[in-house]
Each structure stands twice: as structure tokens, then as C-alpha cells.
Amino acid sequence: MNSEETTSGLNFDLYNLRYRSKVPLYKKDAHEFELRPAFVFLTKDGNVTADYFDEGDLLDTLRFSVPEDVCGNSLADFLESPEGRGLLERIKAGCQIEWDGNNHVQILTADAKIAKEKLCNFFMKLHRLQIWGAKEYFFDYSEISNLWYEGETLAQASARNFADVENYINYINGGEDAAYKAFLEEAVRCIEHPNYTKQITPAQAAHLYEIGAVDLDSYNEWREVNDGIETKKNQ
């Protein structure tokens, strides 16, 4: 990067911020204990992107930490705004690669450092969402009987509750698929564990059997306990 390149402008590739999800930089795999760090990247050619940490060659790329729970549209709007664009252009203009005696390093001018500090401060002020695990949000303080209405399929109940949660403040990690999985696991638990059997109705229990969520033996055992019906088991 050098000052001669400032007139080349900036190229924004922010599709993932607008369309991946509401919080596109929030990522933690099942085997990971920590969230993946999230960054905005600015290359020497003026390409601007944002994503999980990429352990590629960063010598010709500046990176700026952003909150993992930032709203994607909020971040994209700021980066493409005159203020965000102006700060990025100042940083790009004031970055040079120099040899420090051991390695090539990125050196920022005084103005670029000021612009970088302002940019990162703006990131912290952007709209952020409260991230919830689906099971935690729906079932830590409520029973499935309060969330699954008679006459609904399990999928309908899950979708309705998910729609009620997904708003300007809250976000379910994993989206609608994670919500349905949490509902399914809780419903199956009501069939398989006697202490929870009264949380679902006979029609709901039949629905779980019909969709293959529980086997015939489990379904029949539930019916005997709750309906007093003697049923034939699989031979």
C-alpha cells in the first residue's frame, strides 16, 4: 500500500454481511470453545471485505477487529457510507510496507492511525444483537406445553416461536433449523422421560410418532402411562 494508490478507490464485497444472516460474523463450531474472531479486511488494492479470521498472508492486507455479534446490515451500511469510506481511504493512503531489519511490516502514518482508531470506535457503536442458543432461549424457563399449541404441527410451533424471537434485538444462533431441532429434542424428551410426559397431548404424541421422531415402543409406553391404553409392542 502506498499513497499513490489512493485515487484507485475502494471495492466493497459485502454480500455476506447482508445475506448470510443477521449476524454473519458470529461463528462457533460445535468442537470450538471460543468464537472465531471477526474482522474487516482492506487489501492494498482497495478491496473491502468482512468475515471470520482468515489465516492467509496479511502483509498486504490490513484487518480491523469488529464485534462478532454486530448486525451485518449495520456494518455494511457504515462501511459504504461517506464516513466509513473516507476513513478506509485515509488508512489505505497512509499504509506502507517497510523492512524493520527482520521482517516486512505494515507502517501507518499518523493520519492513518487516527483514521484507524476512529474506524474501530465506530464499529463498537454499531447495532449488535443478543445471541441465544435455541434450547437456552426457548426451554430454560418455559415448558413445551406453553409453546406448542394444540392443532399445530411441531414444525409450525417452532416456526411461530422463532418468528416471535427474531427481531431487532434477539437472534437465535443457527436460525430456524436450530429452533426446530430444539423443539424436536424437547418434544421427544417428553415422550421418553416419564417426568415430562404430561407436557404434550395425545394428539401431539401421535404427531411425533407419525413424523418418525419416536419409535413405536416409546409411543405405546407413553400412551399406556397417559391414556391408560394397553397397546401391542413390536414383536
Kinemage of the C-alpha trace (Angstrom):
@kinemage 1
@onewidth
@group {chain A} dominant
@subgroup {mainchain}
@vectorlist {calphas} color= white
{ca met a 1} P 0.000 0.000 0.000
{ca asn a 2} L 1.223 3.486 -0.673
{ca ser a 3} L -0.104 6.995 -1.173
{ca glu a 4} L -0.001 6.753 -4.976
{ca glu a 5} L -2.839 4.257 -4.865
{ca thr a 6} L -5.379 6.494 -3.105
{ca thr a 7} L -7.107 7.503 -6.345
{ca ser a 8} L -7.854 3.865 -7.226
{ca gly a 9} L -10.835 3.898 -4.845
{ca leu a 10} L -12.381 1.105 -2.828
{ca asn a 11} L -14.165 -2.057 -3.919
{ca phe a 12} L -16.727 -3.458 -1.495
{ca asp a 13} L -17.664 -7.134 -1.396
{ca leu a 14} L -20.149 -7.243 1.480
{ca tyr a 15} L -22.733 -9.701 0.186
{ca asn a 16} L -22.241 -11.996 3.186
{ca leu a 17} L -22.938 -9.142 5.599
{ca arg a 18} L -26.338 -8.514 4.062
{ca tyr a 19} L -27.487 -12.014 3.163
{ca arg a 20} L -25.694 -14.708 5.211
{ca ser a 21} L -27.710 -13.955 8.350
{ca lys a 22} L -28.488 -11.067 10.674
{ca val a 23} L -25.205 -11.692 12.494
{ca pro a 24} L -22.988 -13.051 9.694
{ca leu a 25} L -19.723 -12.753 11.617
{ca tyr a 26} L -20.877 -14.840 14.599
{ca lys a 27} L -19.320 -18.283 14.274
{ca lys a 28} L -18.509 -21.047 16.726
{ca asp a 29} L -18.343 -24.677 15.657
{ca ala a 30} L -19.508 -27.470 17.931
{ca his a 31} L -15.940 -28.520 18.789
{ca glu a 32} L -14.778 -24.964 19.483
{ca phe a 33} L -14.874 -23.239 22.873
{ca glu a 34} L -14.356 -19.697 21.629
{ca leu a 35} L -15.974 -17.629 18.926
{ca arg a 36} L -13.966 -17.165 15.787
{ca pro a 37} L -12.582 -13.624 15.683
{ca ala a 38} L -14.209 -11.354 13.130
{ca phe a 39} L -12.549 -8.655 11.042
{ca val a 40} L -12.995 -6.124 8.303
{ca phe a 41} L -10.225 -6.543 5.720
{ca leu a 42} L -8.706 -3.859 3.490
{ca thr a 43} L -6.259 -5.004 0.808
{ca lys a 44} L -3.583 -2.943 -0.901
{ca asp a 45} L -5.826 -2.840 -3.983
{ca gly a 46} L -8.673 -1.311 -2.002
{ca asn a 47} L -10.823 -4.427 -1.671
{ca val a 48} L -13.008 -4.305 1.434
{ca thr a 49} L -14.486 -7.486 2.925
{ca ala a 50} L -15.570 -8.772 6.329
{ca asp a 51} L -15.542 -12.314 7.657
{ca tyr a 52} L -14.207 -14.783 10.205
{ca phe a 53} L -10.486 -14.709 10.675
{ca asp a 54} L -8.587 -15.825 7.591
{ca glu a 55} L -5.084 -17.034 8.352
{ca gly a 56} L -3.801 -16.132 4.903
{ca asp a 57} L -0.987 -13.716 4.033
{ca leu a 58} L -1.889 -10.489 5.805
{ca leu a 59} L 1.195 -8.480 4.828
{ca asp a 60} L -0.673 -6.710 2.035
{ca thr a 61} L -3.966 -6.698 3.944
{ca leu a 62} L -4.997 -4.597 6.898
{ca arg a 63} L -7.518 -6.078 9.292
{ca phe a 64} L -9.726 -4.356 11.845
{ca ser a 65} L -11.456 -6.170 14.697
{ca val a 66} L -15.251 -5.997 14.781
{ca pro a 67} L -17.718 -7.388 17.354
{ca glu a 68} L -18.804 -10.885 16.368
{ca asp a 69} L -22.422 -10.058 17.234
{ca val a 70} L -22.628 -6.955 15.055
{ca cys a 71} L -25.672 -6.681 12.786
{ca gly a 72} L -24.499 -7.383 9.227
{ca asn a 73} L -26.577 -4.693 7.561
{ca ser a 74} L -25.469 -2.117 10.125
{ca leu a 75} L -21.798 -2.865 9.430
{ca ala a 76} L -22.255 -2.905 5.646
{ca asp a 77} L -24.162 0.387 5.694
{ca phe a 78} L -21.433 2.070 7.704
{ca leu a 79} L -18.559 0.765 5.573
{ca glu a 80} L -20.243 2.022 2.397
{ca ser a 81} L -21.251 5.350 3.918
{ca pro a 82} L -19.239 8.508 3.108
{ca glu a 83} L -17.831 8.490 6.646
{ca gly a 84} L -16.776 4.844 6.606
{ca arg a 85} L -15.416 5.067 3.087
{ca gly a 86} L -13.468 8.197 3.972
{ca leu a 87} L -11.782 6.537 6.947
{ca leu a 88} L -10.840 3.482 4.893
{ca glu a 89} L -9.383 5.663 2.158
{ca arg a 90} L -7.260 7.549 4.690
{ca ile a 91} L -5.970 4.284 6.143
{ca lys a 92} L -5.217 2.881 2.704
{ca ala a 93} L -3.364 6.056 1.721
{ca gly a 94} L -1.253 6.005 4.856
{ca cys a 95} L -0.093 2.388 4.912
{ca gln a 96} L 3.310 1.333 3.648
{ca ile a 97} L 5.296 -1.886 3.804
{ca glu a 98} L 8.777 -1.403 5.250
{ca trp a 99} L 11.679 -3.601 6.320
{ca asp a 100} L 12.331 -3.367 10.064
{ca gly a 101} L 15.606 -5.269 9.959
{ca asn a 102} L 13.970 -8.651 10.466
{ca asn a 103} L 10.674 -8.671 8.581
{ca his a 104} L 8.494 -6.661 6.275
{ca val a 105} L 5.918 -4.857 8.417
{ca gln a 106} L 2.968 -2.554 7.915
{ca ile a 107} L 3.636 1.041 8.876
{ca leu a 108} L 0.814 3.563 9.271
{ca thr a 109} L 1.231 7.325 9.065
{ca ala a 110} L -0.069 9.476 11.907
{ca asp a 111} L -3.216 10.330 9.963
{ca ala a 112} L -3.836 6.669 9.093
{ca lys a 113} L -3.524 5.740 12.759
{ca ile a 114} L -6.105 8.373 13.697
{ca ala a 115} L -8.447 7.119 10.975
{ca lys a 116} L -7.994 3.518 12.139
{ca glu a 117} L -8.839 4.437 15.724
{ca lys a 118} L -11.970 6.279 14.602
{ca leu a 119} L -12.982 3.364 12.382
{ca cys a 120} L -12.666 0.840 15.208
{ca asn a 121} L -14.545 3.132 17.594
{ca phe a 122} L -17.404 3.333 15.095
{ca phe a 123} L -17.507 -0.470 14.896
{ca met a 124} L -18.149 -0.679 18.634
{ca lys a 125} L -21.119 1.703 18.331
{ca leu a 126} L -22.899 -0.220 15.585
{ca his a 127} L -26.084 -2.162 16.254
{ca arg a 128} L -25.424 -5.518 17.913
{ca leu a 129} L -27.804 -8.376 18.650
{ca gln a 130} L -28.279 -10.593 21.684
{ca ile a 131} L -27.286 -14.099 20.580
{ca trp a 132} L -29.130 -17.050 22.096
{ca gly a 133} L -28.829 -20.794 21.841
{ca ala a 134} L -32.197 -22.188 20.747
{ca lys a 135} L -32.586 -24.635 23.652
{ca glu a 136} L -31.466 -21.998 26.140
{ca tyr a 137} L -33.888 -19.378 24.877
{ca phe a 138} L -36.995 -21.498 24.492
{ca phe a 139} L -36.740 -24.084 27.269
{ca asp a 140} L -34.560 -22.846 30.132
{ca tyr a 141} L -37.552 -21.032 31.633
{ca ser a 142} L -40.546 -22.490 29.820
{ca glu a 143} L -42.191 -25.820 29.089
{ca ile a 144} L -43.043 -27.014 25.619
{ca ser a 145} L -46.722 -27.099 26.622
{ca asn a 146} L -46.618 -23.292 26.728
{ca leu a 147} L -45.087 -23.034 23.269
{ca trp a 148} L -46.704 -25.811 21.228
{ca tyr a 149} L -50.402 -25.173 20.682
{ca glu a 150} L -52.924 -27.926 20.125
{ca gly a 151} L -53.664 -28.330 16.414
{ca glu a 152} L -50.183 -27.243 15.317
{ca thr a 153} L -47.519 -29.492 13.881
{ca leu a 154} L -44.191 -29.333 15.653
{ca ala a 155} L -42.709 -27.504 12.661
{ca gln a 156} L -45.475 -24.903 12.790
{ca ala a 157} L -44.942 -24.328 16.510
{ca ser a 158} L -41.207 -23.982 16.026
{ca ala a 159} L -41.606 -21.533 13.144
{ca arg a 160} L -44.141 -19.410 15.029
{ca asn a 161} L -41.964 -19.127 18.119
{ca phe a 162} L -38.887 -18.447 16.026
{ca ala a 163} L -40.671 -15.600 14.240
{ca asp a 164} L -41.597 -14.088 17.605
{ca val a 165} L -37.958 -14.103 18.734
{ca glu a 166} L -36.224 -12.918 15.568
{ca asn a 167} L -36.409 -9.163 15.888
{ca tyr a 168} L -34.206 -6.104 16.172
{ca ile a 169} L -32.685 -7.253 19.478
{ca asn a 170} L -32.580 -11.054 19.631
{ca tyr a 171} L -31.099 -13.688 17.350
{ca ile a 172} L -31.196 -17.485 17.622
{ca asn a 173} L -27.804 -18.947 16.785
{ca gly a 174} L -28.282 -21.395 13.938
{ca gly a 175} L -31.516 -19.800 12.776
{ca glu a 176} L -34.798 -21.587 12.163
{ca asp a 177} L -33.144 -25.004 11.764
{ca ala a 178} L -31.666 -24.724 15.273
{ca ala a 179} L -35.056 -23.699 16.667
{ca tyr a 180} L -36.770 -26.726 15.124
{ca lys a 181} L -34.044 -29.053 16.420
{ca ala a 182} L -34.520 -27.688 19.943
{ca phe a 183} L -38.290 -28.162 19.749
{ca leu a 184} L -37.875 -31.688 18.414
{ca glu a 185} L -35.432 -32.703 21.142
{ca glu a 186} L -37.668 -31.275 23.871
{ca ala a 187} L -40.758 -32.979 22.453
{ca val a 188} L -39.005 -36.340 22.229
{ca arg a 189} L -37.811 -35.925 25.795
{ca cys a 190} L -41.452 -35.613 26.834
{ca ile a 191} L -42.171 -38.991 25.275
{ca glu a 192} L -39.117 -40.816 26.572
{ca his a 193} L -38.952 -39.469 30.148
{ca pro a 194} L -41.970 -40.095 32.430
{ca asn a 195} L -41.401 -36.924 34.465
{ca tyr a 196} L -42.209 -34.831 31.401
{ca thr a 197} L -44.979 -36.879 29.792
{ca lys a 198} L -47.815 -34.533 30.743
{ca gln a 199} L -46.289 -31.631 28.810
{ca ile a 200} L -47.692 -32.871 25.496
{ca thr a 201} L -51.152 -34.020 24.470
{ca pro a 202} L -52.154 -37.358 22.912
{ca ala a 203} L -52.532 -35.680 19.520
{ca gln a 204} L -49.038 -34.213 19.789
{ca ala a 205} L -47.596 -37.561 20.840
{ca ala a 206} L -49.271 -39.184 17.835
{ca his a 207} L -47.804 -36.484 15.612
{ca leu a 208} L -44.292 -37.216 16.892
{ca tyr a 209} L -44.757 -40.893 16.063
{ca glu a 210} L -46.152 -40.063 12.614
{ca ile a 211} L -43.142 -37.942 11.680
{ca gly a 212} L -40.735 -40.622 12.890
{ca ala a 213} L -39.430 -38.695 15.874
{ca val a 214} L -40.125 -41.589 18.264
{ca asp a 215} L -40.386 -45.324 17.718
{ca leu a 216} L -43.498 -47.429 18.289
{ca asp a 217} L -42.386 -48.814 21.623
{ca ser a 218} L -41.754 -45.364 23.069
{ca tyr a 219} L -45.046 -44.077 21.711
{ca asn a 220} L -47.003 -47.033 23.124
{ca glu a 221} L -45.360 -46.690 26.519
{ca trp a 222} L -46.340 -43.043 26.592
{ca arg a 223} L -49.947 -43.930 25.698
{ca glu a 224} L -50.164 -46.542 28.447
{ca val a 225} L -48.931 -44.075 31.064
{ca asn a 226} L -51.026 -41.126 29.923
{ca asp a 227} L -54.111 -42.697 28.362
{ca gly a 228} L -54.276 -45.973 30.254
{ca ile a 229} L -54.358 -47.786 26.916
{ca glu a 230} L -52.898 -51.260 26.652
{ca thr a 231} L -51.049 -51.472 23.353
{ca lys a 232} L -49.237 -54.151 21.444
{ca lys a 233} L -45.499 -53.824 21.221
{ca asn a 234} L -43.361 -54.634 18.196
{ca gln a 235} L -42.573 -58.341 18.107
